[in-house]
């Protein structure tokens, strides 16, 4: 989160702008700290710090009686320019820190996604070393209306269901609760023998 500019610095810049805009001319006496505190609705100590910044840059002078006198309009302009440059650098640094934080978060997410992809690819490679084949479920098949888990598909066929094509819909990696409908095209992988078992299993009519 970006830090806010200190109030005393903002007040110093505002006073400098008023000097540049001839609201306070060179040689003019600015209201005492108590009146300034009332004008800016802040404490006398905050005003003291603001005036101290301007005094350090020779924009104003403060007498022993704590009277504030405007010294230089040019110095006031230089003070504003310096402040704006510092603020720009600070703002860019804050933006850079935010972007670096976001980049780190994105890198961590990307690393996690890549890890999942690699793990899933390894699982598919180890689990399904054969090309997928589509086998249609007969209208009167004994598996119609049952879930993948209930028909114990892998136990009976040795093949693995990787998707179900249902018209224009494709159900990828259906879970055990997926219900099999007539004319579903089961996308399965397995050995040639298991694919033959699958075709016969899905064509078997209800008893």
N, C-alpha and C positions, 0 to 999 in steps of 0.2 A: 504494500500500500504506500502511495506516495506521501511523504511528509509535507505538512503545511509550512509556508513561509512564516518565520517568527513575526509577531505583530509589530515589534519595535522596528524591524527592517522595513516592513510595509509602510509604516508611518514615516520613516526617514525618506523613503522614495516619494511618498505623497507630498511631503514638505518640499523636497527638491523640485518636483514637478510644478508646484505652486510658485516657486522662485523662478523657474524657467518661463512660466506663463505670466510673469510680472505681477502675480498676486502679492508677492513680497519682493520689493525692489532691493537692489544693493544698498546697504546702509540702513535698511528698515529694521525695526525692532519687532521681533515676533513675541507674541503673548507668552507670559511666563509658563512654567511647567504645569502649574495648577489649572490655568485656563486651557492649555493644550490638552491636559488630561480630560477635562470636561468635554472639549470639542471632539476628541477621538474616543470618548467613553472608555477610557482605560486608566491605569494607575500612573501616578507621577513617576514612579520608578521606570515604567515602560517608556515614558516620554524622555526621561533622562538618558536611557540607552539609545533611543532614536537620535536625539540631539548629539550624543557623543559620537555616533557614526558620522554625522555631518561635520562635526568639528574636526574629526580625524582627517577628513578629506578636504578641509579648509573651505567648506561651503558656508559655514557659519562660525561665529566665535561666541564664547560664553564668558561674560565678565565675572568678576568676583561676586558681584551682586546677583549673579545667575540670570543676567539679562542676555537674551539671545539676539545677536545681530547678524544680518545677512552680509556675507563677504563677497561672494562671487557667483554670478549667474552661470559663467562658463564652467566653474567647478561643479555646480549643481547638475549641469547637463552631462558632464563627464561621469558624475556619480551615478546618474540614471543609466547611462550607456554601460558602465561597468556592471551595475546590478543586473541589467537585462542579459548581458553576456553570461554572467555567473549563473543566473536562473536557467538560461538555455542549456548550458552545459550540465547543470544539475538535473534538469528535466530529461535530457537525453540519457544521462546515466541511469536515472530511475527507470526510463523506458527500456533501456538495455537490460537492467536487472530483471525486469518483469518478463521480457522476451526470453532471457536465458532460463528463467524458472519454468516458463511454459515449454521451452525446448526440452528441458530435462524431463518434464512430465510426459511430453509426447514421445521422447526417446524410450522412456520406461514402458509406455503403452505399446509402442512399436515392437520393443524387445519381447514383451509378453505375447503379442499376436504372432510374431515370427516363431516363438517357442511352441505355441499351440499348433501352428501350421506344420512345423517340422514333426512334432509329436503325432499329429493326425496322419501325416503322410507316411510316417514310419509304421503306424498302426495299419493303415490300408495296405501298405506294401507287404507287411508280414501276414496280414489276415486274408488278403484277396490277391493272390498272385496271378489271377486269370482275368481275362476281359469280361466285362459285364454282359449278360444276355437277358433279353426280355422274354418272359413266358406268360401267356395270358391265362387268367383264371376262368375256367369253364363256368357257364351260367348256373349249372346244377352241381357245381363242385361242393364237396363236403366241407370245404374251408370257408365258404361264403357265410358272412355274418359273424364269423368268429374273429378273435384277435390273434395277432401274430404270436403272442405269448402262449395263448391257449392251444394252438395247433402244433406247438413245439416244432417249428419249421426246420431248424438246423438239425435237431435230433433225428428227424425222419428223412431228411434229404442230404445232409452234409453240406448244403449250400448256405450262403449268407445273403440276406436281403439288404441291398444298399439303397433301394428306392422303390417307390410304387408310382407307376404312371397311371393316372386316372383321368382320361380325356386329355384336356389341356393342362391339368394340374399334375405337378410332380412332388411327391412327398419324399424328401431326402432323409435317409437314415431313419425309417419309421421305428418307433419304439414298440415294446411288447403290447401296448394298449391300442395300437392301430388296428382298426377293424377292416377286414378284407371284404371287398365288394365284388359282385360278378363283373367279369370282363376287365378287372384290374390287370394291368400288365406288371408283373413282378420283375424288377430289375435285380438279378441275382448274379453272384460270382461263385465259382467253385470248380472242381475238377470235372472233366467230361462225364464221369460216372455220376457225380452228384447232380449235374444238370439234367441227365436223363431221369434220375430219380425224382427231381423236382417237377419235370413235365408230367410224369405219370402221377405224382402226388396231387398236383393241382387239377388234373383231369378226372380224378377219382370222384364218382358221383356220390351224392348223399345216400345213405342206406335207410 
